[in-house]
Amino acid sequence: MSKPEINAKPGTLEIVSTMTLNAPRELVFRAYTDPALIPQWLGPRNLTTTIDKLDARSGGQWRYVHRDAEGNIYAFHGVFHEVTAPERIIQTFEWEGMPGHVQLETAVFEDLGGRTRVVSQSVFQSVEDRDGMMSSGMEVGVNEGYERMTELLAALMTA
């Protein structure tokens, strides 16, 4: 299995990740927007995910809660600015443990004829915020999340 490519050029406000998945674009988009599927792939394997709120439409809101084995809670929320199926999602992202540090995320789903390239761009309000995200272990979450998504997509395509 391939790993996502994560690019964060020093001194910039963005992180860009690119991942190619062996599944049709419509199915990958569904994995990003279906409240029954998101907990099966989002984030590191050692956390469980609960969907507190998900209104995957332009103007809708979302809130996800991760829990670890010790019962610690890590909650995130945002607003969907654009949801254009199966092409693009633009949303805000804010970790409730550090309120006021909002990033803008754009995910573009490129149809590769039965495969899908997902290009995700996260734009931060400051270089410090971006660097803080990079040092938070987000790369582990991105890598394990895409591993889990690859497994989920394979299962959905054989079901």
N, C-alpha and C positions, 0 to 999 in steps of 0.2 A: 504494500500500500504506500502511495506517495504521501508526503507530508505537506502541509500548507507552507507557502513561501511567505515569510513575514518581513516586510521592509519598513524600517524606521530610520531615516537618514538623520544624523545628528543635527540638532539645531532647528529642526522643522516641527510643525504642529501636527503632523499626521503619522498614522501607522496604516500601512496597506498590506492586506493579506490576500493571497490568491491560492485557490484550491480547485483542482479538477476532480469531479466526482463521476463515477460510472453509473449515472442514472439520468433519466430525462429531466429537462428543466422544470416541467410542471410538478414532478414528484419532489425535487429538491426545494422548490418554492413552497410546496405544501409542508415539508418538514420544518420550514422556518415560520410558518403561520398557523399550524394546526396545534391547538392546546393539548391534544392527546399525544402528539409526536414530540414536541419540544422537550419535555422532561426526559425523554429517552436518549437524547444526545447532547443537550446543552451543558457545557462545562466539564470539569474534571470528573473522573470516575469515582473519586472518594466523596463526592457531594451528591445529595439528592435534590432534585428541583421540583418545586411546586409552582404552578401558575396561579397567582392570586388574581390577576386581571389580564385579559387579552381581548382587545377589540382591534383586530388587524385590518384596519381600513384607514384611509387618509383622515386625520383628525382624531383617530382612536388612541387609547392609552394602553399601556402594558405595565405589569409588575411581576417579577419573578423572584422567588425566594430559594436560596441554596441553604442546605443544612449539612453540617458535618457530623461525624459519629459521636462527638461530644455534645451535640445539641446547639452549637454555635450557629447563628443565623447571619446570612449575607444577602441583603435584599437590594434589588436594582429596579429602576422604573424609568419610564420615558413616554414620549408621545410619538405616534406615527405621523410624519408630515406628508408622506406619499407611500401608497401601497398600490403598485401597478403590476398585477399578476400577468404572467409569471416573470416579469422583467426586472423589477426594481423595488427596493424598500429603502425609504429614507426615514430615520427616526433619531430621537435624542436618546441618550444613555446616561444615567446618573446612579452611582453607588450611594446608597443611603447612609453608609458609614462615613462618607465624606461629602455632605451636601454642598451644593453650589459649584461643583466641578462637573459641568455638563459637557458632554461631547456630542458631536453630530456624526451619525453613522450612515453610510450609504452602501448598500449591498446590491450589486448588479449580477444578474444571472444570465450568462451567455450560453446560448444553445449551440452545442458542438455535435449535433446529430446523434442523439442517444446518450451523450455525455454532457456535463454541465460544468462550466468554469464559473466559480463565484469569486468576484473581486469585491472585497470589503474595505472601505476607506473610513477611518475614524479620524475626525479633526477635533483637536483639543483647543482650549482657550489659551493655553500657555505651553511653552516648551517644558516647564516644570511639571505640569499635569501629564503631559505625554511621557516624560521620563519616569514619572511616578508609576504610570500604568505599566511601562516596560519592566520596571524593577519589582512589580507586584506579583510576578509569577503568571501573568496573563498568557505567556507563551505556552505554558503547560496546559492551561484551560483551552486554548485554541487548538493545540495539537490533539489533546484527548477528546475534545468535542468533535473534531472532524473524524477521528478514529471511530467514535461511537456513531456518528452520522453515517459513515461508510457501512458499518455493520447494519444499522437500521435500514438504510436504503436497499442493501442486498436482501435483507429479510422481506421487505415490502415487495420487492420485485419477484421473489420466488413464491410469495403467498398466493 
